[in-house]
């Protein structure tokens, strides 16, 4: 099919439909409102469920319920809205239910602003919910990549029985790009949902229960051990990243999402100046692509972590680097987008940016 | 065509600034180029300021953000004032001379004024002023041909507003004619 021009948020919604979404529950917040707007127009015609709930808390618990019933469920929100959903997200992860959560990040903390930000890296990868749980976190850099990930996201969630978080910034939600919806999705053999709480017709005499409460400490510990095994499997199979110009790179940028695209332009400008700069672009933020750091040349002068925040992913960069190279940081926050020239300056003046 | 054109479009809310930018991005997509559009999406209101950025490129677009635009389309005076500082030295300024009466001084770039409101009013509807601007812009840059733009206009207006297609085409042609008569050229 020929490419079409589409707004990021609407593309997320259409990709969810193509990915097999059965039900959407959400509560409005800028800059992601075109996702529920689009779904509200199309879901009923498709015989699927769209529901605007009375709050974020109820939306995520509706997701919990519908996911428990074995349906493909999604919610979307932006930073403070995702904060409200954290309790439910922890419960869903604990009960091992598949669902897709889209977070279109805006400036924070608090109500912050409605402009693009990456201030929710911690929220996405560390979680605001309680306990030892992980989300599979994708951070696409373009609308095309967002579509490709969204189409696959329900399969991944179903395969691992785990929530998938698609994390984009407000720019990806609000901008329009030429995109192609027909790229094939990776085929996965999905297990039967024999755990779904959808009645006993398929398993007479056995009640399925979706639950996150385990009062027996040894039982809960076993559950945690089981979850960790699953998380290790996800690390092994699903870690995704892109390497850009890494051969003989004097400096290596680490950036994701919109920031990675700004850095791509900066890298071209730097190469024209004769400074060889490469990039590690994490596509999954959890699992974080630690192995990519083995690709950095021993002679490299340093790593520059670039974020639309005051420095959150840099923790993972420092862990992955493990003392091998100097690490610097460049960040803008509050909804301010740097232009590529600012990244060029940060590399040229790397010594002023070094944090460790 | 340059490998990439960074375009800033700015004016009052309601002047068709966003639509102007979107038409360029739609056209790029139709011609199998790469198009990117993004709006300033603050709490803007009708009569307030509105602006959008567009990139039209024949290769994959990297940064959606640019420091200097190649082309500035200014629908009102505050927009011209605000964005002309961030313009490439070989850039183009196209402005609405119905609202910007003062002569533009110290302009290194090619600076072309088109009285888009007056021309649109002569055609009977001030709302097509943005299409007058589009005609002028395409005459100067040759970015897209009539076939593409006409198809996009038809698609955007849809069945409900199909009766406005001809008026918009006339506005495009009027903008082009105005620039032709001026005799200015932009390489």
Interface residues (C-beta under 8 A of the other chain):
Chain A: X2 X3 X4 X5 X30 X31 X114 X115 X170 X171 X174 X175 X176 X177 X178 X258 X261 X262 X264 X265 X266 X268 X337 X338 X339 X340 X341
Chain B: X22 X25 X26 X28 X29 X32 X33 X34 X35 X36 X37 X38 X39 X41 X42 X43 X61 X62 X63 X64 X65 X66 X67
